[in-house]
Amino acid sequence: MKMLKREGCIVYSTCSLNPVENEAVIAEALTLNRCKCYIFGKGLNANGPFDCCAAFELVDVSSELGELKRRPGLTSWRPTVDRSCVRTFESFEEFMASSLDDHMKTKLTEGHFPPKDVGPLKLNRWYVA
């Protein structure tokens, strides 16, 4: 199913300052919509898949909205499962290895955490006012 025409644009907007509702959503959408390319022959990625393109790409549109106050998006954040934000976790693995009970471990998924290789997603193009 296609959501957009070729070269189409999706705008994602929230009223939150929480990176789990902003950067994490953008990172997960970009990560889940990468395409895999194959090279057959000799070389570093021969006969195997590798990320060569993005089905979605985060585009910097700051020049089109120059008067909007902004700051670059985050590339790291620490999700928490409690409203007081007392206990945070560096990674999904740390969260799952914690002493929290099984019910609390259903509160977060791997997509709530920064991806291991966040650089190619160019989250600095995601602007938060």
Phi, psi and omega in degrees: 000131178261136178262334186228156168287160176306136183068017178289176185223135172249133176250128179244124183224137176228171174247024184251152172256005182279120181297338177291332179266349182245274184302321181296322179294315179296314180299317181294318179298316179293319181294316183287343184248024172284150174254158179253137177242155181236139172242132178250131181134215183256156176128181186305312183252026184299138175057032179207163180280152172205158178284119182238348182200169177240131175296325174242147176224139176279122186249134178282116179245021183300329180291339179274340181231056187300330183278350180285126177287138187205168170214152180298150178294159180282151174247356174213147178202164183234099179295156176227155179258354181246150183293336180280351179057032180283319183248116178243167184227135181289325184213164176298322180297318177297318178300312182292332180275355183290172181274008178298150179287164185301325179297316180294330181287353175272354185284332182235147174246173179301331180291347176284343185258157176299140176298153180298323178244080187280339184307308183297343181283345177054048181296343176295346176277348178276118187253137177243126180282000000 
